[in-house]
Every structure is written in structure tokens, then in C-alpha cells.
Amino acid sequence: RPDRMAPLGSAGIRATFSTDHKSYTARRGRTISVPVLVKNTSQESFPHGDLIFGLSYHLLSQDGQMIAHDNDRTYCEQPLPPGGEATMDLKVTAPSAAGIYQIEIDLVWEGVMWFKDNGNPTCTVTLEVRPLLGR
């Protein structure tokens, strides 16, 4: 409804994210699972279903420069009501080059918005990518 619309960037905090660890390690090219506690701090339920609403991440360099904005998702299987919490396993694929990276955790409502782009804070963890054994 027009009386409930908000300009892009002004939606504010609608979700919070937290992880058990502030850093993770993976071999290059391998996929790891990062458990993320997602809390709905809005007044509306989050939608659910494949290709609708999911947890994802932005891959950043060690100094915070964007490397890959759009990555794999873990889709919500159940609606998340206001005040509700759910732990979701975020699948993170390590880059092919060894090094230190930042994983910026975000929610995406497919075809509608990334929460970060509408003023919602993200959660960032460090990813150390190691070479494959024997290489």
C-alpha cells in the first residue's frame, strides 16, 4: 500500500545475524557450512520456500573490497515470524586462491531486495583459504 511504502535504503533493521565463530578455515574451492542464527526483528513474517527468501553472503577481500556480491543461498523452509529465530546452515564456497577473505552475511528476498541495500546491518566473519594439500 502506498501509505506503507518506504524509499530504498530506509527500511532499517529487519534482521540480525550471529555466528558461533568469528573466523573459519577452508581449503581452496571447498564448501564449508557456517551456522548462522537469524532473528526477525521486523513486524512482518519472513516468507519461505525455494527461490523466495534466503540467507546468502558477499565475498570480500581482506580489506573489505567486493569480490563476489551474489553467492549460493540457503532458503528459509518455514516462515519466520516477528521475533522468531532460526539457525540456518550457510554454505560458503572458498575461492580458488589461498588467502584471507571476509564473508559478509546477508538476507535476500529474490527479485525484491538484499537486506543490506535497505539499511540492515550485516554480519562479517573471516575466512582463511588454504591451498590444497600437496600443492
C-alpha positions as CSV (number, residue, x, y, z in Angstrom):
1,R,0.0,0.0,0.0
2,P,1.3,3.5,-0.8
3,D,1.0,4.7,2.8
4,R,3.3,1.8,3.9
5,M,5.9,2.2,1.2
6,A,9.4,3.3,2.2
7,P,12.1,4.7,0.0
8,L,15.0,2.4,-0.9
9,G,17.6,2.5,1.9
10,S,15.2,3.5,4.7
11,A,13.7,0.1,5.9
12,G,16.2,-0.1,8.7
13,I,17.0,-3.1,10.9
14,R,14.7,-6.0,10.0
15,A,17.0,-8.9,10.9
16,T,20.1,-9.7,13.0
17,F,22.7,-12.4,12.3
18,S,25.2,-14.1,14.6
19,T,27.7,-17.0,14.3
20,D,29.4,-19.2,16.8
21,H,32.9,-18.2,15.5
22,K,34.4,-15.1,14.1
23,S,36.7,-17.0,11.7
24,Y,36.6,-20.1,9.6
25,T,39.1,-22.1,7.6
26,A,38.6,-23.9,4.3
27,R,40.8,-25.4,1.5
28,R,40.5,-23.6,-1.8
29,G,37.5,-24.5,-3.8
30,R,35.9,-26.5,-1.0
31,T,32.5,-25.7,0.6
32,I,32.0,-25.3,4.3
33,S,28.9,-24.9,6.4
34,V,28.6,-21.8,8.7
35,P,25.7,-22.0,11.2
36,V,24.0,-18.6,11.3
37,L,21.4,-17.6,13.9
38,V,18.9,-15.3,12.1
39,K,16.4,-13.3,14.1
40,N,13.5,-11.5,12.6
41,T,13.3,-8.0,14.3
42,S,10.6,-6.7,12.0
43,Q,6.8,-6.6,12.5
44,E,6.2,-9.0,9.5
45,S,6.8,-12.7,8.9
46,F,9.6,-13.5,6.5
47,P,8.4,-15.5,3.5
48,H,9.7,-19.0,2.8
49,G,10.3,-21.5,0.1
50,D,12.9,-22.3,-2.6
51,L,13.9,-19.4,-4.7
52,I,12.0,-16.9,-2.5
53,F,13.8,-15.8,0.7
54,G,17.3,-16.9,1.7
55,L,20.5,-16.5,3.6
56,S,23.5,-15.7,1.5
57,Y,26.8,-13.9,1.6
58,H,29.0,-11.3,-0.2
59,L,32.7,-12.3,-0.6
60,L,35.0,-9.5,0.3
61,S,38.8,-9.2,0.2
62,Q,40.7,-9.0,3.4
63,D,40.4,-5.1,3.3
64,G,36.7,-5.2,2.5
65,Q,36.6,-4.8,-1.3
66,M,33.8,-6.6,-3.0
67,I,34.9,-9.7,-4.9
68,A,31.5,-11.5,-5.5
69,H,28.2,-10.0,-4.4
70,D,25.9,-12.8,-5.4
71,N,26.6,-16.3,-4.0
72,D,24.8,-19.5,-3.0
73,R,21.7,-19.3,-0.8
74,T,20.2,-21.3,2.0
75,Y,16.4,-20.8,1.6
76,C,14.0,-20.5,4.5
77,E,11.9,-23.7,4.8
78,Q,9.4,-22.2,7.2
79,P,8.1,-18.7,7.7
80,L,10.0,-16.7,10.3
81,P,7.5,-14.7,12.5
82,P,8.3,-11.4,14.1
83,G,10.7,-12.0,17.0
84,G,11.4,-15.5,15.7
85,E,14.8,-17.1,15.4
86,A,16.2,-19.9,13.3
87,T,19.7,-21.3,12.8
88,M,20.5,-21.8,9.2
89,D,23.5,-23.6,7.6
90,L,25.1,-21.1,5.2
91,K,27.1,-22.9,2.5
92,V,30.2,-21.0,1.7
93,T,32.5,-22.0,-1.2
94,A,36.1,-21.0,-0.7
95,P,37.7,-19.0,-3.5
96,S,40.3,-20.8,-5.7
97,A,43.1,-18.5,-4.5
98,A,44.5,-19.0,-1.0
99,G,44.4,-16.0,1.3
100,I,42.3,-14.2,3.9
101,Y,38.8,-13.1,2.9
102,Q,35.7,-11.6,4.6
103,I,32.3,-13.3,4.4
104,E,29.5,-10.7,4.7
105,I,26.3,-12.5,5.7
106,D,23.1,-11.0,4.4
107,L,19.5,-12.0,3.6
108,V,18.0,-11.8,0.1
109,W,14.3,-11.7,-0.9
110,E,14.6,-12.8,-4.5
111,G,13.6,-10.2,-7.0
112,V,12.9,-7.7,-4.2
113,M,15.9,-6.8,-2.2
114,W,19.1,-7.6,-0.4
115,F,18.6,-6.5,3.2
116,K,22.0,-4.7,3.3
117,D,20.8,-2.5,0.4
118,N,17.9,-1.3,2.6
119,G,19.9,-0.3,5.7
120,N,20.0,-3.7,7.5
121,P,23.4,-4.4,9.2
122,T,25.2,-7.5,8.1
123,C,27.5,-9.9,10.0
124,T,31.1,-10.4,8.8
125,V,33.3,-13.3,9.6
126,T,36.9,-14.1,8.4
127,L,37.6,-16.9,6.0
128,E,41.1,-18.2,5.7
129,V,41.6,-20.2,2.5
130,R,44.4,-22.6,2.5
131,P,46.0,-24.4,-0.5
132,L,45.0,-28.0,-1.2
133,L,47.3,-30.5,0.5
134,G,50.4,-31.2,-1.5
135,R,50.1,-28.1,-3.7
